[in-house]
Amino acid sequence: MSDRARGAQSPGAMSDLLDCLGVGGRWPRRLVPLAIWFGFGAAMVGVVAVQACVEWAVGVPAVGIVCAAVVMWGVWSIWHSHLFGKHREAILAAALEYPYRRAFFQDIFPGITIGFSQMLRPAWNGQNLRAGLFPRLPGTASAWLVQSAGLVVLLGSAVLFVGAWRVLGAARVGFASEFRDPDLFEPVQRGPYGRVRHPLFWSGIGVSWSFALLAPTTAGMALAVVNTLYGLVYNVLEDRRLAKVLGDRYTDYSRQVPWIIPARRSPESRDSHHPHHLRNSYGSCLEASAQLQDREV
């Protein structure tokens, strides 16, 4: 099966992302995904490393580090909730052959890079560099306990990230579906996305707490708290953004899936939105209508 055929069957797959970027040819479609993965990883580490080195060189105290994180999230929110949507409308109105390609380099790559790089800040900050706490083996029993808890949180966050990514797919993670046939875009209600909204972002916050436990400093713990509080803000902003893009489709989804506390959906709730269930319900209505007509006759 060709890459394009797989992309048609799995609209969130990497092949669909490559189609939206206009990547063709056998070798480019093999190499570009590697470049994307490496590019995002290197860029995120680069952003957080620069922040930490500047704080270390200037001697920014813990309070200043936390204030810088708050400012960073504030600026990122302006992009996420205002500029991104404005740019999206302009790009779609331009009727480009590959509108997503422009959005990827203009907004999506820098936006995702800066946002998720902040999840690494509890480990990479000026105070940690000055204290030399990362990486370091624990020297006491209590330190072993704290770092063991950090590893458990890191493992759980990794499991959540992988589960959310597998359900959503590279194209949806990269917002490609919002630029290609946006009228056909539907919220995903499987796996983690059927139990809580925005689990991918919250897996990043879990990573943030794991680093705070693995390299415990005042600044690291405070940054994890800031990221958690911003997660609550993000839920509101992303719900608002998606409701604007998708309308009633996302509003209905948000009514069915919990906002922050995961919940197990009943089989009845899952089946009520399954196509087979809808067809069965329609058939039942026709059958009931026929029986009613027979009685009237």
C-alpha positions as CSV (number, residue, x, y, z in Angstrom):
1,M,0.0,0.0,0.0
2,S,1.4,3.4,-0.9
3,D,2.1,6.2,1.6
4,R,-0.8,8.3,0.1
5,A,-3.2,5.3,0.4
6,R,-2.3,4.8,4.0
7,G,-2.7,8.6,4.6
8,A,-6.2,8.4,3.1
9,Q,-7.2,5.6,5.4
10,S,-5.6,7.1,8.5
11,P,-6.1,10.9,8.3
12,G,-3.9,11.6,11.4
13,A,-0.9,9.6,10.1
14,M,2.5,11.0,9.2
15,S,1.8,10.3,5.5
16,D,-1.1,12.8,5.7
17,L,1.2,15.4,7.3
18,L,3.6,14.9,4.4
19,D,0.8,15.3,1.9
20,C,-0.2,18.6,3.6
21,L,3.5,19.8,3.4
22,G,3.6,18.8,-0.3
23,V,6.4,16.3,0.2
24,G,6.7,13.9,-2.7
25,G,9.1,11.2,-3.7
26,R,10.2,8.0,-2.0
27,W,13.3,9.3,-0.2
28,P,12.0,12.7,0.8
29,R,9.0,11.0,2.4
30,R,11.4,8.9,4.4
31,L,13.8,11.6,5.4
32,V,11.5,14.5,6.2
33,P,9.8,12.7,9.1
34,L,13.3,12.1,10.7
35,A,14.1,15.8,10.1
36,I,10.9,16.9,11.7
37,W,11.5,14.7,14.8
38,F,15.1,15.8,15.1
39,G,14.3,19.4,14.4
40,F,11.6,19.6,17.1
41,G,13.8,17.9,19.7
42,A,16.9,19.9,19.0
43,A,14.9,23.2,18.8
44,M,13.2,22.5,22.2
45,V,16.4,21.7,23.9
46,G,18.1,24.7,22.3
47,V,15.4,27.1,23.5
48,V,15.4,25.8,27.1
49,A,19.2,25.7,27.2
50,V,19.5,29.3,26.1
51,Q,17.1,30.4,28.7
52,A,18.9,28.4,31.4
53,C,22.4,29.7,30.4
54,V,21.2,33.3,30.3
55,E,19.7,32.9,33.8
56,W,22.9,31.3,35.0
57,A,25.2,33.9,33.5
58,V,23.2,36.9,34.7
59,G,22.5,35.3,38.1
60,V,18.7,35.5,38.0
61,P,17.2,34.4,41.3
62,A,14.4,31.9,41.6
63,V,11.8,34.6,41.7
64,G,13.0,36.0,38.5
65,I,13.1,32.6,36.8
66,V,9.5,32.0,37.8
67,C,8.5,35.5,36.6
68,A,10.2,34.8,33.3
69,A,8.2,31.6,32.9
70,V,4.9,33.4,33.5
71,V,5.8,36.0,30.9
72,M,6.8,33.3,28.5
73,W,3.4,31.6,28.8
74,G,1.7,34.9,28.5
75,V,3.4,35.7,25.2
76,W,2.8,32.1,24.0
77,S,-0.9,32.5,24.8
78,I,-1.2,35.6,22.6
79,W,0.2,33.5,19.7
80,H,-2.0,30.5,20.5
81,S,-5.3,32.3,21.1
82,H,-5.0,35.3,18.7
83,L,-2.2,35.3,16.2
84,F,-2.4,31.6,15.2
85,G,-6.1,31.9,14.3
86,K,-5.6,35.1,12.5
87,H,-2.8,33.7,10.5
88,R,-4.8,30.5,9.7
89,E,-7.7,32.6,8.3
90,A,-5.3,34.6,6.1
91,I,-3.5,31.5,4.8
92,L,-6.7,29.7,3.9
93,A,-8.0,32.8,2.2
94,A,-4.9,33.0,0.1
95,A,-5.9,29.8,-1.7
96,L,-2.3,28.4,-1.7
97,E,-1.5,25.0,-3.2
98,Y,-0.1,23.9,0.2
99,P,-1.5,26.2,2.8
100,Y,-0.2,24.0,5.6
101,R,3.4,24.4,4.5
102,R,3.3,28.1,5.2
103,A,1.5,27.6,8.5
104,F,4.0,24.9,9.6
105,F,7.1,27.2,9.2
106,Q,5.4,30.4,10.2
107,D,3.4,29.3,13.3
108,I,3.3,25.6,14.1
109,F,7.0,24.7,14.3
110,P,8.0,27.7,16.5
111,G,4.7,27.6,18.5
112,I,5.0,23.9,19.4
113,T,8.7,24.2,20.0
114,I,8.5,27.1,22.4
115,G,5.4,25.7,24.2
116,F,6.7,22.2,24.9
117,S,10.2,23.4,25.7
118,Q,8.8,25.0,28.8
119,M,8.0,21.6,30.1
120,L,11.8,21.0,30.4
121,R,12.3,24.2,32.5
122,P,12.2,22.5,35.9
123,A,15.4,20.7,35.0
124,W,17.0,23.3,32.8
125,N,17.0,26.7,34.6
126,G,19.7,29.0,36.0
127,Q,19.4,27.8,39.6
128,N,19.8,24.2,38.7
129,L,22.9,25.0,36.6
130,R,24.4,27.0,39.5
131,A,23.6,24.1,41.9
132,G,24.9,21.4,39.5
133,L,21.8,19.3,40.4
134,F,21.2,17.8,36.9
135,P,22.2,15.1,36.4
136,R,23.3,13.9,39.8
137,L,22.9,10.7,41.7
138,P,21.0,11.0,45.0
139,G,23.1,10.8,48.1
140,T,20.5,10.1,50.8
141,A,17.5,7.8,51.2
142,S,15.0,10.6,51.0
143,A,16.7,11.8,47.8
144,W,16.4,8.3,46.4
145,L,12.7,8.2,47.3
146,V,12.1,11.6,45.6
147,Q,13.9,10.7,42.4
148,S,12.2,7.3,42.3
149,A,8.9,9.1,42.4
150,G,10.1,11.3,39.6
151,L,11.0,8.3,37.5
152,V,7.5,6.9,38.1
153,V,5.9,10.1,37.0
154,L,8.1,10.3,34.0
155,L,7.1,6.7,33.0
156,G,3.4,7.5,33.4
157,S,3.8,10.7,31.4
158,A,5.6,8.8,28.6
159,V,2.8,6.2,28.5
160,L,0.2,9.0,28.3
161,F,2.1,10.8,25.6
162,V,2.5,7.6,23.5
163,G,-1.1,6.7,23.9
164,A,-2.3,10.2,23.0
165,W,0.0,10.4,20.0
166,R,-1.0,7.0,18.6
167,V,-4.7,8.0,18.8
168,L,-4.3,11.5,17.5
169,G,-1.6,10.9,14.9
170,A,1.2,13.2,13.6
171,A,-1.1,15.2,11.3
172,R,-3.6,16.1,14.0
173,V,-0.8,16.8,16.5
174,G,0.6,19.2,14.0
175,F,-2.8,20.9,13.3
176,A,-2.7,19.7,9.7
177,S,-6.3,18.7,9.7
178,E,-7.3,22.3,10.4
179,F,-5.8,23.4,7.1
180,R,-6.8,20.5,4.9
181,D,-10.6,19.9,4.6
182,P,-11.3,21.7,7.9
183,D,-15.0,21.3,7.4
184,L,-14.6,17.5,7.6
185,F,-12.4,17.7,10.8
186,E,-13.9,15.8,13.7
187,P,-12.7,15.6,17.3
188,V,-11.1,12.3,18.3
189,Q,-13.0,10.4,21.0
190,R,-10.8,7.3,21.4
191,G,-8.2,6.3,23.9
192,P,-7.0,9.1,26.2
193,Y,-9.1,11.6,24.2
194,G,-12.2,9.7,25.2
195,R,-11.5,10.2,28.9
196,V,-10.1,13.7,29.2
197,R,-9.5,16.7,27.0
198,H,-6.0,17.7,25.8
199,P,-4.1,14.7,27.3
200,L,-1.0,15.4,25.1
201,F,-0.4,18.7,26.8
202,W,-0.9,17.2,30.2
203,S,1.6,14.5,29.5
204,G,4.1,17.4,29.1
205,I,3.1,18.8,32.4
206,G,3.7,15.3,33.9
207,V,7.2,15.4,32.4
208,S,7.6,18.8,34.0
209,W,6.9,17.4,37.4
210,S,9.1,14.4,36.9
211,F,12.1,16.7,36.2
212,A,11.2,18.8,39.2
213,L,11.5,15.7,41.4
214,L,14.6,14.4,39.6
215,A,16.4,17.7,40.1
216,P,14.7,19.3,43.1
217,T,15.3,23.0,43.6
218,T,13.1,25.9,44.6
219,A,13.0,27.2,41.0
220,G,12.3,23.7,39.6
221,M,9.4,23.1,41.9
222,A,8.0,26.5,41.3
223,L,8.3,26.1,37.5
224,A,6.4,22.8,37.7
225,V,3.6,24.6,39.7
226,V,3.5,27.4,37.1
227,N,3.2,24.9,34.2
228,T,0.4,23.1,36.1
229,L,-1.5,26.3,36.6
230,Y,-1.0,27.2,33.0
231,G,-2.4,23.8,32.0
232,L,-5.7,24.9,33.5
233,V,-5.5,28.1,31.5
234,Y,-4.6,26.2,28.4
235,N,-7.6,24.0,28.7
236,V,-9.8,27.0,28.6
237,L,-7.9,28.7,25.7
238,E,-7.7,25.5,23.6
239,D,-11.4,24.7,24.2
240,R,-12.3,28.2,23.0
241,R,-10.0,28.0,20.0
242,L,-11.3,24.6,18.8
243,A,-14.9,25.7,19.4
244,K,-14.2,28.6,17.1
245,V,-12.7,26.4,14.4
246,L,-15.1,23.4,14.7
247,G,-18.2,25.0,16.1
248,D,-20.9,22.6,17.4
249,R,-18.7,19.5,16.6
250,Y,-16.3,20.5,19.4
251,T,-19.0,21.8,21.7
252,D,-20.7,18.5,21.6
253,Y,-17.4,16.7,22.2
254,S,-16.6,19.0,25.2
255,R,-19.9,18.1,26.8
256,Q,-19.1,14.4,26.6
257,V,-15.4,14.3,27.7
258,P,-14.3,15.6,31.1
259,W,-12.4,18.9,31.3
260,I,-9.5,17.8,33.6
261,I,-10.3,14.8,35.7
262,P,-10.2,11.6,33.6
263,A,-13.4,9.5,33.6
264,R,-14.3,6.1,32.2
265,R,-16.9,6.4,29.6
266,S,-19.7,3.8,29.7
267,P,-20.2,1.5,26.8
268,E,-23.6,3.2,26.2
269,S,-21.9,6.6,25.9
270,R,-19.3,5.3,23.4
271,D,-21.8,3.3,21.3
272,S,-24.2,6.2,21.1
273,H,-21.8,8.0,18.8
274,H,-20.7,4.9,16.8
275,P,-22.0,4.8,13.1
276,H,-23.4,1.3,13.6
277,H,-25.4,2.5,16.6
278,L,-26.8,5.4,14.6
279,R,-27.8,3.1,11.8
280,N,-29.5,0.7,14.3
281,S,-31.3,3.6,15.9
282,Y,-32.6,4.8,12.5
283,G,-33.7,1.3,11.7
284,S,-35.5,1.0,15.0
285,C,-37.4,4.3,14.3
286,L,-38.5,3.0,10.9
287,E,-39.6,-0.3,12.4
288,A,-41.6,1.5,15.1
289,S,-43.2,3.8,12.5
290,A,-44.2,0.8,10.4
291,Q,-45.8,-0.9,13.4
292,L,-47.7,2.3,14.2
293,Q,-49.1,2.5,10.7
294,D,-50.2,-1.1,10.8
295,R,-52.2,-0.4,14.0
296,E,-53.8,2.6,12.4
297,V,-54.9,0.5,9.4
